[in-house]
């Protein structure tokens, strides 16, 4: 059953990468402000995360201030 789940994920990774990669290459020359193509990686990542079926937990979101820039890092459980 694990191989079926992995096949599901690989299928979605390939589809999302193909679709958003092509979309980015086609729209980038016409999007001078880069506002439109900024959504492509976000949608790509959401699709990939959704395909895994894993819950995503965000802690401390209330501490972030609007208008500020942040760098996000995840902590893998095996690195603890």
N, C-alpha and C positions, 0 to 999 in steps of 0.2 A: 504494500500500500504506500510505503514511503516513496518508491520510485514514481508512482502516479502523481503524488504531490510535487515532487521535484520536476517532473515533466510539465506539470501545470505552470510552475513558476518559470521555468526556462522558456516555455511558449510565450508567456506574457512579457518576459524581459525582452525576448527577440522582437515581438510585435511592437511593444512600446518604443524600443530603441529605433526600430525601422521607421515607425510613423513619425515620432518626434524629431528624429535626426533628419529625415527628409523634409519635414515641415520647417525646421530651423534653417536648413541650407537654402530652401526656396524663398523664405521670407526675410532672412538676414540682410540681403542687399538693399531691400526696400524699407527697412525699419531703422532709420538713422538714429532715433532716440533709444533704441534697444528696449523699449517698454514692452512690445509685443513678444519678442523672443525671450524675455525674462520669465514669462509664464511657462514656457516649454519645459525647462528642467523641473519646475515645481509639479506640473501635471505628470511628467514622466515618473518622478519619485513617488508621488501618491499612487499611481497605477502599480508600480513595483511593490510598494509596501502593502497595498490592498491584496495583491495576488499571493502574498505570503500567508495571509490570514492571521498574522501575529498582532496582538494588541500593541498600540503605541501609547506610552505614558510620558506626559510632559509635566515636569515638576518645576515650580518657580516661575511660571508664566506671568503671574501677577506682579513679579518684580521688574519686568521689562518695561521700559519707558518708550512711548511712541516717539517716532522721529529719530531714535538712536540706532546706531549700527551695532550688530553683535556677531560674534563668531560662535557657532554651535559645534559641539563635539559630543559624540556618543561614547559611552563607556561600555565596552563589551564585558560581559560577565566573566569570561575566562581571564581577563586582564586584572581582575581584582585580587 
